[in-house]
């Protein structure tokens, strides 16, 4: 590690400035969320928290346009379901691609990599027509089902399984009479746990954040995800900014919580993925 | 046991047909042969139905006069496309998309490179710094777009207040076309610079240290090392980051959509100052028009644009600062040692 350049004061100053730029908008969101609605017009703009958070939360949850509580519950349902599914199907398929032999394996893996490069967002119009046919418009399956698998997840788990799961251990389990399903459950899944956790965290955050597709397909204002509640708040004619910011702060809070608890793992996952890509 | 192991590899159909003792054995043979397909099937089924099929079907829809209310949707060939190519609002959105893409991606990747070189030093509290630069990436895009919309407010925005402090007049960030591009780019950069910095950092750490040692012996300065060793060796990673930024950046939607509020925010401002192509697709395909055919044509032209820009990026990056740099450094070193 001694090849690394030492960090001068200037390095720390530059990093501190970057960190400040990164954190300030988030911090300020919480500042405005804790103040009364006239904070917006103050000069200079306030940069310290006020004591109005409770009242703002009360107003937010009783806002009859935003359906904020429904939004939170819906987002939790969608994000948790999608996360469990993506982790399950990705570890399963990743195991198959990394450790099992079958005809067409390499070609199919190439297809999976290609899907990561395809802008599927551009398929929203037929997807909308499909949802209309299935009668899923305005209902949660419309945002859950298309997100149940990702090429990224399969590829990530395949890369990790290649190095983390020992082939000897799989052979040994086979000798003991384990079928592939039990090998997956008893040998592969435990070995994949660290990477699967990172995939789960990333999937949860992406799904919680998703905006375009829910915006297209969930048109019933009474059944939004939390991001759609934010849209309703932001587009509202009243523009009560402390209330809007309370909404954005609460919608961001689960993500920040996940990040504070598991930031190290998330960073590790992003950086490992970069080297392998 | 070992006999069984030896018997496994020749899994030809012929071997299977010859009677083998034991039902369990036959079952495990079947399991081994077919279960991999079972394990990868969910991805291909779901992706096929909800990913690949809609994308391909978009093209089919784009060849029809297809809207929400019409009972029939007659085939019209390329009519949607020819109308689109003569549509000033469409071209406006193309220029917006490319403009925002360029003024967000170029500074973003340069800043990420710089930030990565800062993080790639002997630092105290390493993980804390990394988390600090990554935190924008984990926030809610919609929430941040709303916050930036207020920060860039004309009357009470903090940015205009700061500009006023240094003697620059207030800028109408939402109604001035170029200014709105800058504000939206700031939002995109805020979110992605730290993420790309970590990607670059990972690649920097994979560069073998003796390259730096030997060039230091040759008297190369740190700046020289950075441009002659680090950057060329980072090229695959840079290309990867550029491609990902291209695919994401040209589809930009949430940030410009929520930067604007009030009436018709899907237009991206009163005079479509920052309406991106995805927003234009959305405006036509969903509320208020529900013209699926026309919207699908926008989607396919955007798809084509992404492919073209990505290809141009790869070609340009391959040539730029190409492989000749390390080669030249080696040559110089050889000449010196003579």
Interface residues (C-beta under 8 A of the other chain):
Chain A: X1 X3 X4 X5 X6 X7 X11 X14 X15 X18 X19 X21 X22 X23 X25 X26 X28 X29 X32 X40 X41 X43 X44 X45 X89 X90 X92 X93 X95 X96 X97 X100 X101 X102 X105 X108 X111 X112 X115 X117 X118 X119 X120 X121 X122 X123 X124 X125 X126 X127 X128 X129 X130 X145 X146 X148 X149 X151 X154 X171 X174 X175 X177 X179 X180 X181 X184 X205 X208 X209 X211 X212 X215 X216 X219 X227 X230 X231 X233 X234 X235 X237 X239 X241 X244 X245 X247 X248 X249 X251 X252 X255 X256 X258 X259 X263 X264 X266 X267 X270 X271 X272 X274 X275 X277
Chain B: X1 X4 X5 X24 X27 X28 X31 X32 X33 X35 X36 X37 X39 X40 X42 X43 X44 X46 X47 X49 X50 X51 X52 X53 X54 X55 X57 X58 X61 X115 X118 X119 X120 X121 X122 X123 X124 X127 X129 X130 X131 X132 X133 X134 X135 X136 X138 X139 X140 X141 X142 X143 X144 X146 X147 X148 X149 X150 X151 X156 X158 X161 X190 X194 X195 X198 X199 X200 X201 X202 X203 X206 X209 X212 X213 X222 X237 X240 X243 X247 X251 X253 X254 X257 X258 X261 X262 X265 X278 X281 X282 X285 X286 X287 X292 X295 X296 X299 X300 X302 X303 X306
